[in-house]
Amino acid sequence: MRDANRLFIASDSNADGLLDTAWKTTRKPARGGISNLLCIAEPLDILSKELGNVADRVTVILPWGSLLRAVAAPEVASLLQIASLCSSDASIEVVFSCDPQCDAGESARLGISHTDERHIKLTLPELYRQAGLRIVAAAKLPQRELSMYETAWAKRLATGRPRDVWRICATRKE
């Protein structure tokens, strides 16, 4: 997020999830402050209505709850909301982990039955396509590479118990 010529928006439907990030934006730039970051505590359905197609890039890093279901199960209606945030030819990056052993309770609650390679490579592309998104790459991300994402949760998972992590890259097609 060091590109001073761009506006970044961090969003979480749970305002508590943004408190640390919002606090960091107020620091001086030399101490990690980010003056071009807005924090918005709204769910995806509200964001998509309020913001429209303003984003040339959407990044979803380690979602949980309904956003995880939206990108991993997925739900076409929710993928349409993500697509509606995107300008033409925008890029979308989704990094998620829904481990069948570690996250069994949450997976069952969300109705995510599996996130194996077959699901990622065969099921997701068609559902994303129905939402106007074209998957250009879908692969396992080595767990240690999570540390390159600037979130405390990503850094924690990077060195935690072994788990599958998936990275999907897509574009919005007109």
N, C-alpha and C positions, 0 to 999 in steps of 0.2 A: 504494500500500500504506500510505497514511497513516491509514486508518480504524482507530483504536485499539480499536474495539468488535468487530473481526472477527479471526479467526485465518486466517492465510495459510499455505499449504503450497507450497513450491517442490520440484519433483521432477525428477530426472534419473537415468536408469539408470546413468550414468557419474558416480561420486562426484567425479571431478576437475572435472566441469562445474559443481559446486555450491560448490567451495572459496571462490571469490571472494564469492559471495552469502552463504555461511555466515559468512565473516569479517566482512562488512559488518553483519550482524545484531548483532554484539557491540559495535559502536560506540555512543557516547552518541547519543540521539535528535537532538540539535542537529547532530551530524556525520553524519547519515544512517543511524543505527542503527535497526533494526526489531525491537522486542522481541516482536512478535506474529507472527513468521515462523518456521516450522519447515522445515528442509531434510531431505528424505528421498531417499536414493540407492537407489531401487528401480525396477525396470521396471513398466510399466503392469499387467501381469497380477498381480503381487504387490500393488501398491497397491489394485487393485480388490477383491481378496480381504480384505485387512487393514483397509481403511478403510470399506468398505460405502458406503451412499448418504448421506454426510455433507455433501456440497457443495451450496450453493445457487448456486454459480457455478464453472465450470471454464474456465480460459483456457489455451490451448495456443499459445505464441508461437514461431514459427520452429522447428518440430521438425525433427529430422534422423533418419536411420536408420529403425528400425522404427516409431517414432511418426509420422514423416512418411508412411510407407507406410499406416499405420493411418487417417490422416485424409484423405489425398489420393488413394490408389489406389481406394478404401479397402478395408479388410478388415472385414467385418461383425462378426466375432468380436472384433476389437480395439475397434470402435465400441461393442459391447456392454459391454466393460470400462470404457470412458469413461462410458457411460450408467449403469453400476452405481455409479459414484462420486457420481452426482447424486441429490439429493432430488427430490421431485415438483416440476415446473415450474421446475427449475433452468435457468439460462442457460449456454450454452456458446459461447465465442468461439474460433475457430481462425484464426490468421494463418500462412500458409505461402507459401513461394516454392520452386518447383522448375523452374528455368529450363532449357529444353531444350538450350540451348547451353552455359551455364556449368556445369550440373550433370548433363551427359549420362552420365558414368560412374556416378554415384550413382543416377540414375534407372534405369539399366539394371540395376544390382545389386539395387535394390529392386523391380523389376518395375513401375515407374511409366512407362507408355508415353506418357501425355500429361496435361497439366493445362490444357487450353485452355478457352475459355468454354463450348463445347458440353459438355464433360465436367463442368465445375463446375455448370452450370445444369440439365443433363438426367440425368446419371448419378448424381452425388452425392446429390441429394435422395431418390431411391429407396433407395439403400443405407443412408443415414442413417435413413430411415424404418424399414427392417427392424431397426434396432438400437434403435428406440424414441425416436429423435431427430427433431424436425421442424425443417428449415431454414427460418428466417424471412427471411434475407437472405444473398445470396452475390454478391460483386462484387469487381472489381479494386480494390485499395487503392493510391492513388498512392504511389509508392516513398518520397517525402519524408516521408509520414505515419508511416513506421516509427519515426521519431525520437520519437514520443510513447510508445513502449513502452520501459520502463526496463531494457533489456538492452544490453550492449555490442555484441552481434551485430546487433541491430535498428538501432542507431545507425550501425554500420559500413555495413550494407546500404542505409540511407537515402541515403547520399551516394556509394555505389559505382556500378559499371557498371549501366546500365539493365537491369531484369529485371521480370518479372511477379510481382506479389505479390497473393495472394488473401485475402479475409477472409470467413469463414463465421460466421454467427450462427444458433444453433439453441436449441431448448428440449427438455427431456426431457418426453415426453408419457406419461401413464399409460395 
